């Protein structure tokens, strides 16, 4: 008999204590787990880069790698596949899942654990901030008067009622695709953290910073609006198809207080190694329940 949660196992002290997921044949008998990560630059492990920098993107330790390493160090990991790509939007992941006999399809069909973070780039594209680069937005903001800023805020409010529900619908479709490929997989869907906390005290120009300060809470509200709708959708899906879990990373990454902003998000929306570890911890919190 295939079980969705079969045991609890001791993990390292740096992470939370337990995880138990998968099929009896893979995880109970052999104590091995096949883990697949899907998503955008966060899954890929993109490093923080100064806004507007023309530097080549650099990659390092991502939150899936922390999950992978702890599974491995405890003798639980059978295989690991990370398909996270910088710039990925929901349609990219959906397309990968629909490609017959692709590496993504094959890996998912065998996985016990699947993590997913996607949707941010869909929303940021509406703000001309592709892949999290807000330099274009800030350049425009520098020349805006108050009326233009008010109109930008109005546009962001519209995103909450239009783009947010549509993006969440796309994510829900991806989760349904995964369940079709592997009904027994445990799927963990990430809610986004306060990705714009680095904009606090960002500019040396007081006039520009005052405009940025007006925009910061609006950006934060956009992320939270997405998180709220996403959590509702994932929770609803979990009632019909067990093994789907929403993972909040808002508090883990500093929340509204932004107490860890300089440590976790010093330059742009991409975390430092410490930030990626904090995100991985949030996943373990859910996996260990």
N, C-alpha and C positions, 0 to 999 in steps of 0.2 A: 504494500500500500504506500502510495506517495503521500508524504506529509509536508506541510508548508513550514512548520517549525518543529524541529526534532530534538533539540538539546540546547543546553547552555554551556559555554566553554570559557575558561579563564583566559583573559587577555592581559596585556602588559599594564603596569601601573600607570603609565603615561596616558593610557586611554581608559575608557570605561570597561566594565568587567566582563560582559558576556555577549556572545553572538551565537545564534543557532538558526540556520536556515538551510533549506534545500530538500533534496531527495534522499530517501533512506540509503539507496545504493551508493550515492556520492558522499553524503555527509555523515551518515550514521555508521555505515560499515567501514568506510575507508577514511573517515574524518577528513574529507577533502572538499573544497568549495571552488566552483568555477565562478569567477567574478568578472562582470562586464561593466565598463563605465561609458556612458554616452553623454554628450553635451557640447558646450561651447569652450571658450578659452579657459574657463575655470577648471573644467575636466582635463584640458590639455596642459594646464600648469603654467600659463603665461605669466611672466614676471612683471612687476610694476615698472613702468617707463614714464619719464617726464612727459607731461601733456605737450603735444605738438612736436615731439621728438621724431626725427626721421630715422632713428636707429632701428636696426633689424630687431624683430621680436625675439625675445629670449624666453626659454622654457626651462623649468626646473621641477621641483617637487610639488606635485598637485595633491589635492585632497584624496583622489583615488589611489595615489601611490602610498599615502599613509595607511589607508584601509588595506591595500594589498600587502604592505610590509608587515602589518600586525597579524593578518591572517597567516602569512608565511612563517613568521617567527613562532607562531603557536602550532605549526604543523597542520594547518587547516586548508591551505591554498593548494588547489590542483592546477588552476590556470588563471591567467589574468589577461584581459584584452581591453585596451582603452581606445575608444574611437572619438574622443573629444577633439574638436577642431576650432581654432580661433575664427571668429566671425560666423560660426554656424547659427542659423535661425531654425525655427521649427520645421520648415519645409526641407531643410538639408537632412535632418535626422529622419524625417518621415520617408524621404526618398531612399536613404540608405537601407531602411527597414523593408522597403518594398522591392528592392533589387534581389531577384530570385537567386538563391544559392550564393549570395555574397558572403564575405567574411563576417560582416555584421550579423546577418541572418543566422549563419552557422554558429557563431559564438553565443548569440542570445538563446538559441534553441537548447543549448547545453548548460546554461547558467543557472546557478542557485540564487545569486545576488546580482541585481542590476541597479546602478545609480544613474540618475538623470538630472542634469541642470540645463535648462533651455528656456528661451523666451525673452531674455533681456535684450538681445540684439534686434529682435522683432520690434520692440518698443523704442529702442534708441534710434532706430533708423528713421522714425517719424520726427526725431529732433535733430536730424543730420549729425548724429553722433555714432556713426557706424563703428562697431567693434569697441565701443566704450570710449572712443576718442572724442572728448567734448571740446576740442580746440576750436572747431568751427562754430559751435554754439557760443563759446566765450568771446570769439572774435565778433560775432554778430551783436552780442550783448553789450560790448564796449561802446557801440554807436547807437544804441537804442535810447529813446527817451521814455518817460514813464508810461505814456499811452501805448507805446510799442511793447514795453515789458508786460503791461496788463493784458495785451492781446496774446502774447506768448503764453501767459499763465492760463488764459481762456482756452487756448489750443490744447494745453496740457490737461485741462479739466475734461475736454472732449475725448482725449485719449483714454481716460479712466472709464468712460461709458461706451466706447466703441472698440478701440484697439485692445484694451485689456481683456474684455470677454472673448474677443475673437482669438487672441493669442492663447488664452487658457483653453479654448476649444481645441486649438491645434495640439496643445500639449496632451490633452485628454485623448485625442485621436492617436497620438504616439503611444501612450500607455496601453490603449486598447490593442494597437498593433503588436506590442510586445507580448501582451497576454495571449493573443492569437498564436504567436510563434511559440510561446512557452507558458502555458497556463499555471505552472507550478512555481514559477520564479517569484522571488520576493523583490518588489520594485520600490525603490526609495527616491522620491521626487523632491528636489531641493527648492525651497523658497529662498528668494534672494535677500542678501543683507543690505545694510545702508551703504550702498556703493559710492555715495558722493560725499562722505564725511571729509575726504581729503580737501574739499573746496573751502572748508573753514580756514580763514587766514591764508588763502591761496595766493592772493595778489598783493604786490607792494603798492599798487595804485589804489588809494582809498576810494576813489569814485567807482572804479570797477568792482572793488570788493563789496561795496555797499549794494551794487546791483546783484552780485553773486549771492549775497546774503538773503536777498529777496527771493531768489530762485531756489536756494537750497531746500527749504521746506516743501516746495512744490515738487521737486525731484524725489524727495523722500516719500511724499504722499503717493506719488505715482508707483513707486516700488511697493509700498504697503498695499495699495489698491490691488496690484497684481497678486501679491501674496495672499490676500484675503480671498479673492475669487478662486485662486489656484487651490488653496487649502479646502475650500468648500467643494470644489469639483473632485479633488482626490478623495476626500472623505466620502462623498456620495458614491464614487466608483468602488471604494473598498467594501461598501455594504453589499454590493452585487458580486464583487470578485475579490475575495480576501487575498491579502498579500500585497496590497498597495498602500504605501505610507508617505505622508507629507512630512518633510524635514524642515523645520524652521532654523535659519542661521542668523536671524536678526540680532538676538541677544548675544549669541556666541561671538559675534564680530563687533560688539560694542553697543548695539542698539541705538536708542535715541540719545544716550549720554555720550556716545562716541569716546569712551574712556580709553579704548585701544586703537583709536584712529591712526595715530602716528606710527604705531608699531605694526598694525595690520595693513593699513592703506596709506602709505606715505606719499605716493606720487599720482596714482590714477585708480581706476576701479579694480585693478588686479591686486590680490593680496601678496604679502610677503610669505616666506615659508611658515612663519608663526601663524599667519592668518589662515593658510591652508590647513594647518594642523587644527586650528580652532573649528574650521568647517568640518573636518573629519570627525572631530569630537562630537559635534552635533549629530552626525550620522550614527555614531556609536550609541549615543543616548537613545535613539529610536530602535536600533537593532537589538539592544540589550533588554528591551521591555518584554 
